[in-house]
């Protein structure tokens, strides 16, 4: 191995298991909700101060499973009660008091960070043990929703057959291709139970997803655009399990090399889950395990005309009889986007004595496959690079309940992220060939290897403490701290020829890795620290809810920087020498405010405002830490450890309105100011070499309107979402103006639409479900994102200064249809077989993702005729060069499911 990979800290797992097994009721506060209300006498309206409220059953699918022991609370002198720290899901709630008829309210839903209101009146009785079942009150208007938040339960995902967290997020108002309300893609943070593991959960293992696309409370930080908080499933008192097998292929009318419609096993996948109590633990320790494996040959293929040891030499300056075109390939069709992956998640929860509950969540993910289709390698497909990654995390949590009105918890997470990208895993693989074979013809490679290697071996340790205290019936206080230690160890290099700069360079080849002091190799280790603390109050009254809080964020890059940036590595002899100083830690205070006011029972208004802080990418701080400057202008970039954190100031005003019975309209107007965005600034050294340096200079703003319409019945569900958005700034990505300067193009001097500015976005999800059959239809329509027109140079338009990103790509249309059928007539005991069928891109629409800037289309360019006369190839045409299948979205495909569940 060229880079010594640091092993995963198995001691952390061992210590977590020991704590779990030796410790004497926990639910993760980062992804829980609460139930509160008032118990009164039905005849007199007086408060019942000693009434008891119990969660007796939790729903697993459609089955109510008894909770042992039940979770409960008693009403206070005013009849008010609160059940804190309740996992998201559906519950049966029992309200009882001696001398009164008990009431059972089935199907009460609890969501992440939401308060479910439950006011109950009891009737006096003389018959002990009498109970009445009543319908749960509707909670369509979220009284405590002070910003744009959407919670999607496991039931909702099943109704619409959503297969990933990303699919859920993409359907939400304000989300455009992963960008939340006009922000950059890296301004969103994904959490699992309130902590950032850096790994994802499969939708089948998710209990609920909270998507915050607007402002968010002080307990959340390190993001400027949005938060996605995922609650994993837990085991219950009964055993459940499933096994699903999938096979898939493409079914398109368009011509793709190598695709065989009769290959029903083009892609395969298997999923399983098993959950329940661990034997001999009296149902106190429960587990949930979910695993997936997939294998896909991919969409894109190439033709092996050339092997890596082939070469060509063809030019108009060389007589035709002297042309060289050596091709020894077998013309086989070779995959260029195949992949394999494995995932396993295990969640253990123990209800321990002394009001404790302990949780252990372990995730493991491995994947390998080709790096992606490269059109220039179409006839040398074996040249395609490979990616490998292995990630895992272990999260331990312990919560202590301090009576009925308070609980606190401590969480610890350790995560390991490893990846490699290269042609072959071993840099000394004998299949690497001399660089003389890296030739091309007509825009296509005709031999050779890519010699670049990239490794990442990063670690994350996070320690988090939170306290939740229902101080009074109106005030819920939260406070907490969070400490993070990161360990970055990237390593990249380009293989060199051992015989380079010798007389044998042209004839001999032996791969070698040059030292880190050269521009061909880059390696460093950094261990930055992050710390944050917050305090917030959720004030809840009959009609008014106020969320206000303050957050403190601090980070230390733990590195040095050159005090004279014009001679950063002291390589310029005779010039002023730089000194190296410790980078200064940075901090910010971020106030947050949100208000919601309920109008009658059918509407609620909300307003929110806040400052949001995000640590810049550590690559912007640590890139090229030895400050090696290439000998050519714009040939290198160095990081800036003193770069400031980015900041967003957000405002929003929203309305919830029940327009018809069971149908709710959510509308929001928003405005964001985004400051201190990263950019790469050209710097000139004392010897007149220009390089890039990360600074804070870019600014962006976004504004818009979102509309959401939800309607859910027992069988029919639909969700409509519309986003009107303006996203503008002076750069879409940090290097934009730097690369313009390299091409002698003036930097942007005014705001222009950003690359992901899509003015109109419309999403629709419709589901119909019965106990035996279900179907869903999901569609997304977009008016198209932005591009810069570069007119055909023979057109008079070429003389006009056309603003950047002033043109819009063609609209996009995505539509998927899924259906399932439970084969109840084949049921054996509790085991039920199921068939499922999925059609993606049902209309086989070709969305033009990448376009030529002179035409605005993916399939045509106006310059092709000019280039035709100069195009030379012995085996293909210029149309082949310009037709790029990866410029389009994926065509229509199908997937068949066969599964069993119990």
N, C-alpha and C positions, 0 to 999 in steps of 0.2 A: 504494500500500500504506500502511495506517495504521501498522503496525508493521514496522520494517525488520528483516527476517530476516537473522541472521548466516549467511553461507555456510558450507557444510561445509568442513572443513579438508582440501582436496585435497592440500596439501603433505605432510600426514602419510601419505596413500596413496602419493604419489610417492616419499618417502624410504623407505617400507617396500619398495616394489618395487625401488628401487635396491639396498637391502641384500640383497634376495632374489636379485637378478641378478648382484651383484658379489662376494658373500661366497664364500670359498674352501672322527651319526645322530640326529635329533630326533623325539621324540614328546612330546606335551604332558603334563607331569607332573601337571597338575591333573586329568587324566582317563585315567590309565594304571594298570596293575597290574604284577605281577611273578610269575615262576615260580621256585621254589626247591626244593631237595631234596638227595638224597645218592645217589651212584653207587657201587655195590659189586660185588664178585666174586660171581657166583651160587653158586659152590661153597664158597668159604671165608668169605664175608661180609666180607672185608677191603675197606677203602676203596680206590677207584681214583683216585689223586690227579691224574692227567693226562688223565682222560676229558674229552671235549668234548661240549657240548650246543648244538645248533643249532636255530633256528627256520628251517625250509627252505621252508615254504609257508604262505600265508594264505588263508583261505576267503573268496571273493566269492560270496555266495549259497551254492549247493551245490558250487561248483567250487573246487578247491585250486589256487591260482596261485603259481608259484615266486617266492620272494623273492630279489631280486638287489641287493646281496649278502645272504646270510643273516645273521641276528643270532645271535651265539653267546657262550658263556662257557665257561671251563675250571673243573674241579673243583679244590678246594684239597687240602691234605695230608690232610684228613679225609674227602675225597670229596664235600664239600659244594659246591654251586654256587648262584648266583643270577643270574637274568636280570632286570635292572631295566628300567623305562621301556618297558614293552610295551603297545602299544595294545590296547584291548578287542577281542575277536574270537576266532576259532578258528584254531588253527595245527597244522601237522604238526611234531613235534619229533623230531629225530634225535639219538641218543646213541651215540658211537663212541669207540673206543680201539684202537690197534694191538694185534693179538693177541687181540682179542675180537670176537664177532659184534655188529655194529651193530644197534640197535633203533630202529624208527620207530614213534612213537606219534601216530596221526592224531586230529584233532579235539580238541586240548587247548584248553579255554576259559580265557581271561583276562578278568577283570572289573575295573572301575574300583576302585582302592584296595584290591584284594584280592590275597592271596598264594595262588597256585595250587600246591599241593604236588605234587611229582613225584619219587618215589623209584624208581630203576631198577637192576636187577641185570643184568650182562652175563655171557655165557657165553664161556669161552675157545674159540678156534678157530684152525685152521691155514690156513684158506682166506681170503685177503684179499678184501675187498669184499663178503663175505656180509652180508646184512641181513635182519632178521626184523621183520615188522609185528605189533605187539601192540595190544590195546585200551587206550585211555586209562583210567586209574583214575577211578572215580566220585568226584565232589567235591560230594556232596549236602549234607554237613554242613560248613558254613563255619567252619573252625577258628579263623579270625582275626576273626570277626564279633563285636565287643564291644558293639554296640548294634543297634537295629532298622534294618537296611539291606536294601533290595531292589534288585537289579540286574536290569534288563530289557534283553535284547539285541535287535538288529534281527531276529533269527530269531524271538524270542518275540513281537515286535510283529506280524510277518508271520503267525505261526500264529493269533493272535487277531484279526488285521486291525484293529489299533488305528491310528487315523488322526492322532493328535495326542499331544504330550507330556502335555497335560492329561488325556486319556483314560487314559493309563498311570498317572498320579498318582492319579486318582480311584478306581482299583481297589485301592489299597493299604490295608492295615489301618491304622486310626488317622486316616484322611483322611475328613472329612465336609464336602462342598460346598466344597472348597478350604481348609478349616481343618485344620491338623495338630494332633491331640491337644488340642483345646479352645482353641488360641491364636487370636488375631485373624488375619484373612486376610493382613495385611501383615507377618506375622512369618515368612514363608517367602521364601527367596532362590533365584532360578533362575540357574544358571551354565552357561556353555558353555566346556568345557575348563578349568574352574576359575576363570573370570573372568566378571564380570558385565557383559554387553553391554546388557542391557535389552531385547533382541529375542528372538524365539522361532525355533526350527527346526521345519520340517515333519517329521513322523514318518518320511517316506521318506528324509530326509537324516540320520537319526540312527543311529549305530552302537550306542550303548548309553546307558541312562539309569540313574543311581544315585539312588534316592529314600531319603533319610535322614529318617525320621519320629521317631526318638528322639534321644539325645544324639549329638554329633559331635565329631570331633577338633579340636585346637587350630588346625589349618591352616584351618579354616572359621570365619567370624565374620559379624558384622553381621546376624544372624538369631537368633530365639529359639525358633522352633517346628520348623523343618525346612529341609533343603537338597535341591535337585534339581539334580544335576550331569549335563549332557548332553554326550556325546562325538559330534562330527559325523563323518560318513563321509569317507574319503580315497580318492584314486584308487589303482589298482593297476597292475601291469605289463601287464594286458590291458585292452582297451577294452570298456566296458559302457555301455548306454544304455537309456532307456525313454521312451515317450510314452503318456500316459493321458488320455483324454477322458471327461468325465462329464456327464450330464444328470440332472435331478432335479425332483421335484414333491411336493406333499402328497397324501396318500391317506387322508382321514379321513371318518368318519361324522358329525362335528360340523359345524355350519354356521359357516363363516368367510366374511366378505364378500370378494368379488372372486376367490376361488380358483377356478380352472378345472382340473378333473381331466384334461382332454384336452390341456392345455398341457405337452407333454413337455419343453419347453425353459424351464420356469419358472426353473430355476437351472442354470447351466453352469459347468464348471470344467475346467481343463487343467493337467497337470503333466508335467514332463520332467526327466530327469537324463542327464548325459553325464559319463563318467569315464575316466581312463586316463593314460598317459604323454604328455607333451608331445613332439612329434616332434623329432628331432635332439638330444635331451638324454641319450641312452644310458639311458633309463628312470630317470634320477636325479630329474627333476622330474615330479611327478604332480599331476593336478588332479581335482577333483570339483565339478560344477556342478549345482545343482538350482533349478528355478523353478516357480512356480505363478501362475495367474490365475483369478479367480472373479468371477461376476456373478450376483446373486440379486435377484429381485423381492420377496423377503421373504414373511412370513406374514400381516402385518396390512395391511388396506386401510381407507380411509375413503371417504365419499360426498361428492362436491363439490356440496353444496347451496348453500354460501356461498362467494363469492370474498372476497378480503381487503378489498375496498372496500365490502362489504355491511355492514349493521348491523341491530340489532334493539333495540326498547325495549318491553318487555312487563312488566306488573306488575299485581297486584291493586289497587293504588292508582290505576291509570290506567284510564279508561273504555275498553271494548273497541274502540270506534270510533276511539280515538286510538292504538291499538297500531301499532307500526312493525315490519315484518318484511320487510326487503328481501333477497331471495335471487336472485342472477343466475347461480348455478352451473348446470352442465350435467348434474348428477347422475351424472357418471362415477365409476367406482370407481378410486381413486388409491392406489398403494402408499404405505405409511407406515413401512416398515422395509427398504427396498431397500439394497443395498450392492455395492461393487466393491472388489477388492483385487489387488495384484501383489506378488510376493516373488521375490527372486533371492539365492542363496547361492553363493559361489565359494570353494573351499578349495584352496590351492596348497601343496604340500609338496616341499621339495628336500633330498635327502640329499647334503650337500656334503662336500668333503674335510675333513681335520683333525678328524674326529669331530664334525662339526657337522650339524645339521639345522635348516632354516628353514621357517617356516609363515606363510602369509598367509591370513586368513579375512575375507572381505568379505560383509556382509549389507545388503540393501536391501529395505525394505517400504513400500508406499504403499497407503492405503485411503481411500475416501470413501463416504459414505452418509448415510442419515437417522439422526438421533440416537436414534430409538426411538419406539415407539408411545405416543402421548399420547391417552387416551380422550376428554378434553375437546375434542380437535381432530377428532373423528370426522367431523364435517360441514364442517370447513374443513381438509382434509388438506394443502393447500398451505402451511399455517402451520407444518408440522413443520420443526424445525431440522435443519441438516446438520452433519456432522463431516468434517474432512479431517485426515489425518496422513501424515507422511513421515519415516521413521526409517532411519538407516543407521549402520553401525559398521564399523571396520576394526581387526583385531587382528593384531599381528605378534609372533611368538615365535621365539626362537633358543635352542637347547639345545646345550650342550657336554658330551660324555661324557668323564668323567675316569677312564678305565679301566673295568674291569668292575664296580666296586663303588660308583661315585659319578657323579652328573651334576648339573648345575645349569642353570637356565634363566632367561631374562629375557623378560618379556612386556609389551607396551604395547598399550593399547586407546584408541581415540578414537571417540566416539559422538555422534551428533546426533539429537535428538528434537524434532520440530516438529509442532504440531497447532493446529487452529482449530475452534471451534464457534460457529455463528451461523446465522441464517436464510439470508442471502446472503453470499457471500464478501466483497463490497465493501460497506462501511458506507454508501457514498453511492449505492447501487443505487436506481434510480428506482422500484422496486417497493415500497419502504417507504412506508407510508401513515400518515396522521394517527392519533394515539392515540384520536380520537373513534370510530374504527371498531372498536376493541377492545371489543366488546360480547359479551354471552352471553345464552343463553336455556335454561332448564331444565338448567343444568350444562354446556352445550355452547357453545363459542365460535362466534360468528356473524360474524366478520370480524377484521381487524387483523393485525399482525405481532408477533413477539417481537423486542425491540430489544437483547437482550444479546449481547455479543461476548466470547469468551474465546480468548486466544492463549497458547501455551507454546512457547518456543524455548530448549531446554536442551542443555547440552553436558556430556560426561563424559570426563575424561582419567585413565587408570589406568596405573600403572607397578608391575610386580610382579616380585619375585625370589624363587626357591626353590632350595634345595639339598637333595638327597637323597643320603645316604651310608650304605651298608651297612657299618657300623663293624666288626661281627663277624658271625658266622653267626647270632647271636641278636638283634642290635640294629640296627635301621634308624633313623637319625637324620634328622629333617626340620627345617629352619628356613627362615624366609622373612620378607620385609617386603612391605608393600603401601601405595602412596601413591595417593590419589584427589583430584583437583581437579574440583569441580563448578561449573557456570555456570548459574544459574537466571535466566530473564528472562520471567516471566509478565506478561501484560497483559490486563486485563479492563475493560470499560466498558459502560455502557448508553447507547444513542443518546438524545439529547435534541432537543427542538424548538428550532430557532434563535429562534423567536418566543415562547418560553416567558416568562411574566411580562410580556408586552406586550399591547397592545390587539388584536393580530392573532393571539393564541395560539389562539383557537377556530376560525379560518378558514384559517390558513396553516400549512404544514408544510414544514420543511427540516431534514434530519438534521444534527446537529452533535455533536462529541465534546468534552465539557467537560474541563477540566484535571485533572491528577492530584490537585490539592489538594481536590477535591470528593469526596463519597461516591459519585458516579456513575462514578468511574474509579479504577483501581488499577494501578500499574505500578512494578516495581522490578527491580534486578539485584543478585544476591548471588553470591559465589564462596567457598563454604566448602571446607575441607580436611579430609581424613581420613587417618589413618596407623595402621597396625597391624603387629605383629610377633609371631612365634610360635616356639616350640621344642617339639618332641615326640619321643618315643622309642617305637618299636614293638618290644617285646621278644617274641620268638617262641621257644618251647621245644616239646618234643615234644607236650605236652598243654595247655600254658598259653600264652596270649597276653595281654600287657598293653600297652595304649595309655595313655600319660600325657603331659601337656603343659601348657604355660602360654601364654596369649595376652594381648597388650597391645593395647588399642584406645584411640585418641585422636582427637578431632575438635574443630575450631575453627569456629564459625558465621560468623566474620568480619563482625560487624555490631555495632551499638550497641543499648542498651536504656534506657528512661527509669527514673531512680532513684526517682521518685515515681509509682507506677502510678495514683494517684487523679487526677492531672492530666497524663496522658502527653504531650499535645501542647501544653501551656501555653496552652490556649484559654480557661481560666477566669480572668477578670480579677480581681485582688485576692486570689487564693489563692496558696499556696506554689508556686513554680516548680520544675519538675523539671530535673535535669541529665541529660546523656547520657554513658554510660560504655561502654567496650568489653566485650562479652560474654566471659566466661572460657571457655577451652578446658576440655574434660572428658576424663577417661580412666578406664579400668577394667582390672584384672587378672582374668583368668578361668581358673581351674584346670579341667582336664578329666581324667577317669580312666575307663578301661574295661578290663574283664577278661573273658576267655573261657577256659573249661576244658572240654576234650573228654573225654567219658566213653565209653570203648571207641571203636568206629567208627560208632556209631549215634546219638550224642547229644552235645550241648554246652550248657553253661550260660554265661550271661553276666550281668554286672552293670556298670552305668555310672552316672556322676555327673558333673555339671558345672555351671558358671556360664556364662550366655550373655547377651551384651550387644548391644543394638540401638540405633542412633542414632534418636531420634524423627524423625517426619516433618518435613522442613524447612518444610512449610507451617505446622506448629505454631510454628515459630520466626519466620517471616517474614510471616505473614498481616497485612495492613493495616499496613505498615511506617511509614506516616506517622501512625499512631495517630489516625485520624479517628473520632470518636465521634458516632453519630447522636443526634438530639435526642429520641429516644424510648427507653424502657427496653427492654433485650434486643434492640436493633436493630443491634448491631455487636459484632465480636470482634476482638481483636488477638493477635498472636503473642507468644511469650516466648522470646527468644534464650537464656535461662539455664535452660530446661527440661532436666531431667536425662535421661540415657539410661534406657531401660527394661531390666529385668533379669529373667531367669528362672533358677531353680534347679531342675534336673531329676534325677530318679532313675528307674531302670528295672531290672527283673530279668527275664531271658528264658531260654527253653529251645528248642533245636532237637532234634527227635527224628525218626528215620526209622522210622515206624510200620509200613510195609510196604516191600518192595523197590521203590525208585524213588519212594516217597511220603514227603514230609517235612512235619512239623508244626512251625510256629513259633508260640510263645505268649509274650506279654510282659505284665507288669503295670507300670504307670507312675504317677508322681505329679509334678506341676509346681506350683511356687509362682511367680507372675508379679507382679513388683513395679514400682512407678513408672510404671504405665500413664498415658497422657495423659488429662486431663479438662479441661473448660472450666468455670472457676470464675466466678461472678458477682462483679463488683467495682463498688462505688459511687463515683462521682466526688464531688468536693467540692460540686458543685451537684446532687447526688442523681440522677444518671443512671446506670443500671445497664448494664454491658456485660460481655462475656465475655473471659476471660484464661486462656490455656493454662497449666496447672500439672501436677505429678505428684501424683496422689491415688488413682487407681483401683487396685484389686487384684483379681486373679483366681486361681483354682486349677483344675486339671483332674486327673482321675485316671481310671483305667480298665484295661481288659484287651483285648488284641488276640489273635486267632487267625488263622493262615494255613496253608492246606494246599495243597501243590504236588505235581503229578504230571505228568511229561512222558515220553512214549515217542516212538518214531519217527513215529507217526501221530497218536496221541491225546494231548492236553494239557488239563489243567484246573487252575484256580486258584480256591480258595475263601478268603474273608476275612470275618472277623466282628470288629466293634468294639463293646465296651461302654464307654460314656464318660459322665463327669459333668463338665460345664464350668460353673463358677459364678463369680460376681464381683459387683461393685456397679455395673457399667455395661457394656453391650455395645459402645458407641462413645463417643468423647470428649464429644460434645455432649448425651448422654442427660440427665444431671441438670440441665444448664443450661436445656434446653428445658422440663423439668419445672417449674423455677422460674419460667419465663416464663408457664406455664399455672397457676401457683399450686398446683402439686403438690409434696408433700414429696419430698425426695430419698430414694433407697434407703438404708436404714439397716442392712440385713443382706444377706448373700449370696443371690442369686437365680440361677436358670439363665440362661445367656447365650442370645442369639437363636439361635445355631447349635448349641445343646445338643440333640443327637439321640442318645437313649439307646442305640438299637440300630441298627446298620448291617450289612448283609450284602451282599457282592459275590460274583459268580460269573462266571467266564470259562471257556468250553469251546471247544476247537478240534480239528478233525479235518482232517488234511492228507495228501494223496498227491502224487506228482509231477504229476498232471494236475488234481486236484480238491481243493478245500479249502472248509471252512465253519466258522463260529464263531458262538457264541451268548454274549452278554454281558448280564448282568442286575445291577441294583442295587436293593436294597430298604432303605427307611429307616422308622423308627418315627415320623418327623415331628419338625420343629424346634418352637421355642417361640413362644408369643404370650401377651399379657395379655388376659384376659377383661374386657370392659366390658359388664356386663349391660344388658339392655333396661331403660330407666329406669322402666318401670311394674311391673317385677318386684321382689319382696321381696329378691331377691339383690342388687339395686342398693344396698341399705343395708349390705351386708357389705363389709369391707375385704379385697379379694381380692389376694393377693400378685402381684407382677409376674412375668410369664413362667411362671406356674404351670400353664398349659394347653398341650396339645400339638396341633399341626396334624395333619390326616389323614396317614396313611402315604403314602410315595411308592414308585412302582414304575417302573423303567426297564428296557426289554428291547430289544436290537438283534440282528438276524440278518444275517450277511453270508455270501456264497459267491462263489467264483471257479472258472473252468474254463479251463485252458490248451488252446488249440486246436492241439494238436501236429500234427493231420492237415493243417493249413494252413501248417505251418512252412516257411519259405523260408531256407535256409542257417542262420544263427544267429538269425534273427528269428522269434520265437514270438508269435502273437497271443493275447490273453487277454480273456475276458469276466468281468465282475464284477457282482454284484447286491447291493444293501444295502437293508435295511428297518430304519428307526429307529422306536422305540416300536411294536413289532410288534403289541401288543395295543391300540393306540390309547387308552392309559390317560390320563386327565386328572389329572395331579398338581396339587394345589391349593397353589400356591407362596405366594400372598398371600391372606389370609383377612380377612373382616370380624370385628372383635374382639367383636361381640356374639353371633355365631353360631359362630365358628370354622370357617366354610366360605367358599369363594370365590364360590359362586353364590347365596347368600342372605344377607339381613340382616333382623333382626327389626324394624328401625326403618322399613322401607319403607312399611308401612301408615300410620304416623303422618305420613310425609312426603307421602303420596299426595294428601291433600286440598289441600295447599298447592302442589302441583306444577303449573306452567304451561308449556305448550309448544304451538306451533301445528302441530308436525309429528311428534312422537314421544311416547313414554310413559316413565314413571318406571322401568319395568323395563329399558329401553334404557340409562338412565343407570347403573344399578347392575350390569348385566351387563358385565363387563370381561374380554375374552378374554386380556389379558396377565396376568391373575391365575393362569392355568394354564400348565403346561409345554407345549412344542410337541407337536402331535398326530403321528399316524403319517405318515411320509414314505418315499419310495423314491429310490434313486439307481442309475443304470445306468452301468457302466464298459466302455469299449472301449479296449484298450491293446495295445501291442507292446513287446517287450523283446529285448535281445541282450546 
